[in-house]
Amino acid sequence: MGAVIKSKVVFMLGVFLGYLLVASVSFAAAAPGLTRTNSGGGVTVNVTYPHSQNTEETRFEVVLDTHAVNLDGYDLETLSLLRDDSGKTYQPVRVENKGSGHHREITVVFPNVSPPAKRLELVIKDIAGIKERSFLWELNDKKK
């Protein structure tokens, strides 16, 4: 019986490490220190703000991960908004989905914030019973 449990633990550890490898390769282009994490309701949400020089759109790379909830029913185009330091809110113009079930990668694209913001807050609502998840970046006029 102990060998069976040990085998299952080793297998699950392998699956988890494999997922981490895939997730890190998928978003390897993002600079370190620009990722924010929020866990709750059995779902971990990692958001990376790549801070590109693209002046026409603002993009966020979102990874949803769980072993308890099917994530396919969550449409980040309707559940997300972007808020700048002046309080102005922006709705996504599109989302790009990858993955399904328990592991999803979503690029959420917003119109460019004008004038350039000193602070950005991405808000994702109603994922796995968590009313609101907030991810904040202080930009301080620095190009990261």
C-alpha positions as CSV (number, residue, x, y, z in Angstrom):
1,M,0.0,0.0,0.0
2,G,2.9,2.4,0.8
3,A,4.5,1.8,-2.6
4,V,1.2,2.7,-4.4
5,I,0.9,6.0,-2.5
6,K,4.5,6.8,-3.1
7,S,4.0,6.1,-6.9
8,K,1.0,8.4,-7.0
9,V,2.9,11.2,-5.2
10,V,5.9,10.9,-7.6
11,F,3.5,10.9,-10.6
12,M,1.6,14.0,-9.3
13,L,4.9,15.8,-8.6
14,G,6.0,15.0,-12.2
15,V,2.8,16.4,-13.6
16,F,3.1,19.6,-11.5
17,L,6.8,20.1,-12.6
18,G,5.8,19.5,-16.2
19,Y,3.1,22.2,-16.0
20,L,5.6,24.6,-14.4
21,L,8.0,24.0,-17.3
22,V,5.3,24.6,-19.9
23,A,4.0,27.7,-18.2
24,S,7.5,29.2,-17.8
25,V,8.3,28.5,-21.5
26,S,5.0,30.0,-22.6
27,F,5.7,33.3,-20.9
28,A,9.5,33.3,-20.9
29,A,9.5,36.7,-22.8
30,A,8.0,38.5,-19.8
31,A,10.5,40.4,-17.6
32,P,11.0,39.2,-14.0
33,G,9.3,41.1,-11.3
34,L,6.3,41.9,-13.5
35,T,4.2,38.9,-12.4
36,R,1.5,39.1,-9.7
37,T,-0.2,36.1,-8.1
38,N,-3.5,35.7,-6.3
39,S,-4.8,32.3,-4.9
40,G,-8.2,31.6,-3.6
41,G,-11.2,29.4,-4.1
42,G,-8.9,26.6,-5.3
43,V,-7.6,28.6,-8.2
44,T,-4.3,30.3,-8.6
45,V,-4.1,33.3,-11.0
46,N,-0.7,34.5,-12.2
47,V,-0.7,37.7,-14.2
48,T,2.3,39.1,-16.1
49,Y,2.4,42.6,-17.5
50,P,5.1,42.5,-20.2
51,H,5.1,46.4,-20.5
52,S,5.7,46.4,-24.3
53,Q,6.5,49.6,-26.2
54,N,3.4,49.0,-28.3
55,T,1.4,52.3,-28.1
56,E,-1.8,50.8,-29.5
57,E,-2.6,48.2,-26.8
58,T,-1.9,47.1,-23.3
59,R,-1.5,43.3,-22.8
60,F,-1.6,41.0,-19.8
61,E,-0.6,37.3,-19.8
62,V,-3.0,35.5,-17.4
63,V,-2.5,31.9,-16.2
64,L,-5.4,30.2,-14.4
65,D,-4.4,27.0,-12.6
66,T,-6.4,24.6,-10.4
67,H,-7.0,20.9,-9.7
68,A,-10.5,21.5,-8.3
69,V,-12.5,23.6,-10.7
70,N,-13.2,23.5,-14.5
71,L,-11.9,26.8,-15.8
72,D,-13.6,26.7,-19.2
73,G,-16.6,28.7,-18.1
74,Y,-14.7,31.8,-17.2
75,D,-14.7,34.5,-20.0
76,L,-12.0,37.0,-19.1
77,E,-13.3,39.4,-21.8
78,T,-16.4,40.0,-19.6
79,L,-14.8,39.4,-16.2
80,S,-11.8,41.7,-16.6
81,L,-11.2,45.5,-16.5
82,L,-8.1,47.7,-16.4
83,R,-8.0,50.8,-14.2
84,D,-5.3,53.5,-14.4
85,D,-4.1,55.9,-11.7
86,S,-6.7,58.5,-12.6
87,G,-9.5,56.0,-12.0
88,K,-10.4,55.6,-15.6
89,T,-11.5,52.0,-16.5
90,Y,-10.9,50.2,-19.8
91,Q,-12.7,47.0,-21.1
92,P,-10.7,44.4,-23.0
93,V,-10.8,44.6,-26.8
94,R,-10.0,40.9,-27.2
95,V,-8.7,37.8,-25.4
96,E,-6.5,35.0,-26.8
97,N,-7.1,31.7,-25.1
98,K,-4.8,28.7,-24.8
99,G,-5.5,25.5,-22.8
100,S,-8.7,24.2,-21.2
101,G,-10.1,22.5,-18.2
102,H,-7.8,23.0,-15.2
103,H,-5.0,25.0,-16.9
104,R,-5.6,28.0,-19.1
105,E,-3.4,30.7,-20.5
106,I,-5.1,33.9,-21.6
107,T,-3.8,37.0,-23.1
108,V,-6.1,39.9,-22.2
109,V,-5.7,42.9,-24.6
110,F,-6.9,46.4,-23.7
111,P,-6.7,49.7,-25.6
112,N,-3.7,51.7,-24.8
113,V,-3.9,53.8,-21.7
114,S,-3.7,57.5,-22.5
115,P,-1.9,59.5,-21.2
116,P,0.7,56.9,-20.0
117,A,-0.2,55.8,-16.5
118,K,1.9,55.7,-13.4
119,R,-0.1,52.8,-12.0
120,L,-2.1,50.0,-13.6
121,E,-4.6,47.7,-11.9
122,L,-6.0,44.7,-13.6
123,V,-9.2,43.5,-11.9
124,I,-10.6,40.0,-12.6
125,K,-14.0,39.3,-11.1
126,D,-16.0,36.2,-10.0
127,I,-13.4,33.4,-10.5
128,A,-14.1,30.4,-8.3
129,G,-16.2,32.3,-5.7
130,I,-13.7,35.1,-5.3
131,K,-15.6,38.4,-6.0
132,E,-12.6,40.4,-7.1
133,R,-8.9,39.7,-7.7
134,S,-6.8,42.8,-8.0
135,F,-3.3,42.9,-9.6
136,L,-1.4,46.2,-9.3
137,W,1.7,47.6,-11.1
138,E,3.4,50.8,-10.0
139,L,5.1,52.1,-13.1
140,N,6.7,55.3,-11.8
141,D,7.5,56.5,-15.3
142,K,10.2,53.8,-15.6
143,K,10.5,51.6,-18.6
144,K,10.6,48.1,-17.3
